[in-house]
Amino acid sequence: MKEVLEGLSLKQRFKLSRFISGEKATIKSIKLNHRRVFILPTIRGLGFVCLIVLLLLIAFVYNNNLAYLLAFLLASIFFITILHSFKTLAGLIIKQSHSPSVFAGEAVGFEIVVDNPSNIERFNLKATLDLAVDFYLNAQEKKRIVLYSTSHKRGWHNMETVTLSSTYPFGLFRAWSPLKFVAKALVYPKPNTLEIPFPDNDDTQVKGFQNQQSKKGNEDYYGIKEYQQGDSIRHIHWKAFAKGIGLFSKEYSNDKSSELWLNYDQTPGYNKEEKLSQISRWIIDAEKAGLQYGVSLVGIKIQPNQGSRHYKKCMEALALF
Amino acid sequence: MELSINQKVLVFLLLSIGLITLPHINHIPLAVFVAFNSLLVWRFICIWKVNLLPNKWLLFILMIGAISLLYQQHHTFLGRDAGTSLFVIALGLKLLEINQTRDIYLVNYLAFIVATSQFLYQQSILMAAYILFVTCVLLATLVLINSQKPATLAALKTAVIIVFQALPLSIVLFVLFPRVEAPRWMLFNQQNSARTGLSDSLEPGAISQLGLSDELVFRAKFNAELPSQNKLYWRGPVYSYTDGKRWTEGKVSKKNAVVSKVDYKGYKYQYTLMMEPQDKEWVFALDMPSSFPKALKQNSQYQIITTEKNNQRAEYKFTSYTQYNTGELSDKAYKENVQLPVEPSAKLKKLVTTLNGFDQSAEGFIQNVLMHFKTENFHYTLRPPLMGDKPIETFLLESRYGFCSHYATAFVYLMRIAGIPARVIGGYQGGEINQVGGFLEIRQANAHAWAEVWLKNKGWTRFDPTAAIAPERIEQDVNIDLQIATGIINFSPMFSNSGKALSWMKQARQMWSNIDYSWQRWVINYSTENQTKFLSSLGIHNIKSIVYWLMGSIGGISLVLAWIILKNKTTKLAEEVRLYQMFCKKMAKVGLDKEVAETAQNYCHRIQLQRPDLSEQVAKITMIYTRLHYEKEPLDKDIKLLKTELAGFKVNINPE
């Protein structure tokens, strides 16, 4: 907290980027204060100013004191709305939360937590990343907000500046605060949409692989073992679970023998991205089918295995390759 | 971007617009008012039946229709009345075209303009309060649009709070904002509706209509002593020319503004007059004014005339005397004041003769005439019978029922027959004293007519023939309430029953009247002149110091407001929560922040895993905290325990 609030140099203070993209990115929570919140009138606010000028003109031409009074009242309301705008954002504490991985082309959901530690309600909050999310906070309420940002390329996808804004109470002013967090999500290569069969593994790379039978191989029921994290959901002994005995996985005889190697060099595709895209497709299919699969990229080798943890490991390797 | 606008917002908006335009029923042509309300009702129905909304073409036709209606009604689009109608109709048409939030804003702004136009017609406190309320409602619609939780009452509350927070600032602006009077060319001609009041001609019976009006004409506040009721003659137009039926102001003397020297005697009354808007240029000063503001003039008949536009309230300071001698009468004036339209009839001459009009001094004749009114069967009534072609003869010799104007005109007529210069004076007599504000209120019902006779060595002298027939009219105040209610003249004594005997209704009326007086004086009438006067009493003399004062007070008020609005209103945290937060802070210093959704227990485990050296202490703190926070009846000694535990809790950056 302390470091975030430390003084800015004069030069930093007047840097234009501070108003748009925010201050240096941080992983810590940000408390909104006078330094973080900016306020400017909206188009409607400028319209309101025109209204006040018109009323003053009427008051002037007709020399009407009550018209003057109404114009002054509206002007004062306009003025103190600035304070109320500030109040809508001030004191909120924003923290970034986790951000799950996605495939390229999908929207990354960055999660932030907005905490309202005060006793006043915060109406009409709007958090904007690529798209805007409207929400409100009751007194002493915390809300998790997921902000989506479209990913185009595999690899790390950094969270851009999040803008938290509000036009409460009258829409005459917009208070906003650009927030920059050190948050990134891993984007996996987009899986190829073409149905290409799993590669035939040659002997040098694969211990043993039964081509056609392997797909049915997991039907050779072999026994039951206690469920371990990472076991395929398809293999869970649901009947036993329903009886309340506990969580067990079915084991299949050829689970260990049928291993699929996904080799980068042997993957069809004109360039690196196409190849990775194909491998990504295969990994999904293999995981679905409950196969033991391994990935071999240039310089990276992941031994055959299965389960969500393994799946994640393979995908990460692809994303960052 | 098409937005579906919340129904609740629409209902609220339409209701507030209905409220705003409602008082205009008296101001704009009925056709325009009806047209607007049809549009409003149409829009109201469309809240639930969206397909009834007009399309572009129909809207265009409606607009053409509205413009022609406006032109047909006003023949112009400028000026107060046409402008008001224009904005009202524009508001109605815009209502049918609300597609986006932007349109709601436009409607809202138009509504504010219409609200302002109300002030061009009426500036009472009630209207101001009404518009203040409507302002709150309009702003509440904006709050509704700008919050995700459309709660009408909460929005209204927010709007009211903000409006009240804005009031001090607007009052400062009101007081300090330099008032410059608009140049003449910018002022639109205001067609004022005819006001009741004294007119420049007098027909017997004319004043009796005023007797039923409680409309305020002016107020008078005396610096010191109030004159007694029978001295309260507020002099107005002087009717010296007659055609036998109608009395009008003299033609010659009107142009002549040279006043012959007046010899003042007796008590000097100093007072402030506050005139309500008038059609005429007359200002009703008490009897014989000796000094008055420069903006006013005195004509040769000692009547006070204003040269300013008088469709606004105005305040004047006067000094008057009730005893004076106007000196000699010029030949011209003499001729003017003995003028008769025709040779008086034999009957009238006979009456004058029997009253010794031709062979006695003027004073003697006057006494005889007054005596005649008193002793013969004359009656004082608000509803005199019609007098026909020869009103004076009919009144004097036949009907003998009359109001003050009958007596005054008949009296003057008799004087002139006898060759004594005399004239009829119009004005007001008396006034109700406002016990709360200590000022007199003179209403139309106080309208009166009396006579002035020129006497040698005395000059123009006032005689009130009404006093002879109905002395209570002069000695007491007119009881306007009762008079209006019954249509019969009623009087209430002025000073005798002051204080306790006042009915509560009268007291309330006076209280209100006093508030209204201050309102008129300090708000409505706060002109360039008054501002300069008021500000210089504060020591602000030039525009530069006004600007300093403005900046200073705006700054000061903003600071106070900022403090009120932004002060942290967090309720006092429970002691144990405060202490626990201290603990969390200590942990945060070494990089172990408490996660948002983490329970105290989980947090404790996480710390224990990462900092086994603190394990024991952390567990203890967490345990005491949980016990304090979640148990129904926490023990006081636990708080102490937590305190001592925390005091001894020190975290080093590196584990030991």
Interface residues (C-beta under 8 A of the other chain):
Chain A: M1 K28 S29 R44 G47 F48 L51 L54 L55 I58 A59 F60 V61 Y62 N63 N64 N65 L66 A67 Y68 L69 L70 A71 F72 L73 L74 A75 S76 I77 F79 I80 T81 L83 H84 F86 K87 A90 G91 K95 S97 V113 D115 P117 S118 N119 I120 E121 F123 N124 D134 F135 Y136 K142 T167 Y168 P169 F170 G171 L172
Chain B: R80 T101 R102 Y105 L106 Y109 F112 I113 A115 T116 S117 F119 L120 Q123 M127 A128 I131 L132 T135 L139 L142 V143 I145 N146 S147 Q148 K149 T158 A159 I162 V163 Q165 A166 L167 L169 S170 I171 L173 F174 F177 R179 V180 E181 A182 M186 L187 F188 Q312 V523 I524 N525 Y526 S527 S558 L561 A562 I565 L566 N568 K569 T570 T571 A588 D593 V596 A597
